[in-house]
Amino acid sequence: MEHLIEQAGALWPLAVAGFKALVVLILGWIATGWISGAVRNRINKTPQIDPTLGNFAASMIRWVLLAVVLVAILGIFGIQATSLVAMLGAATLAIGLALQGTLSDLAAGFMLILFRPYKIGQYVDIGGTAGTVKDVNLFVTELATPDNVQIIVPNGQAWGSVITNFSHHATRRVDMVFGIDYSDSADAAKAIILAEANADARVLQDPEPWVRVTNLGDSSVDLTARVWCKAEDYWEVKFALTQGVKEAFDAKGISIPYPHSVEIKKAG
């Protein structure tokens, strides 16, 4: 019995330390989330600061505060910060090799924030993965596809890939190709396309809409139309012109041919 009491007495300080560590962990986790959220909201409410920077700063502050909480928990168990630094120093090589991918993502995150090839809300293609940027933090970039599928791209992969930013410039050019029959008038078709483009208020007049005959295909004369619009109007302009030109061609008797083949039979 005395032996059990001695064991319980020996374990009691460890149990108390474990309880304290758990309390510190819970309170620290809540506090870091609240502080980082407050920083994000404060920065994002400032018009002069890009929201991308706010999210990145909040992420960085959260990780720093969590590191402080970890040091505090280790202190409860009697492990001093100096001892922790010595331990980490001795294990630097092993930690570096184990976390080289994570450290690469961290460094790339700082490069992305420094040069900002994309911002939150922009539509980008990162190495063949396309979507709207939802978040950029210390380690990853979060994208959402047009059908609202979440994609997580490690910052190291993002920084090392070709980045196509479809939203960087305020305006974009819409390129469209319309095929007409060889028996139809190319000038009449060009006039119809220009009329449809000029009738859409979203189509800019500087640069002015452009239509030319660009190819003589196997079964059609191809006309290329190039119009400019605001970046956010790109798809709506493209869809509207596609339908508008089709209906105008039908009304004016301009036919849109489809590929066809001729079957030749050899007499036996």
Secondary structure, DSSP 8 states (H G I E B T S, - for coil): -HHHHHHHHHHHHHHHHHHHHHHHHHHHHHHHHHHHHHHHHHHHT-TTS-HHHHHHHHHHHHHHHHHHHHHHHHHHTT--HHHHHHHHHHTHHHHHHHTHHHHHHHHHHHHHHHH-SS-TT-EEEETTEEEEEEEE-SSEEEEE-TT--EEEEEHHHHHTS-EEETTSSSEEEEEEEEEE-TTS-HHHHHHHHHHHHHH-TTB-SSS--EEEEEEE-SS-EEEEEEEEEEGGGHHHHHHHHHHHHHHHHHHHT---------------
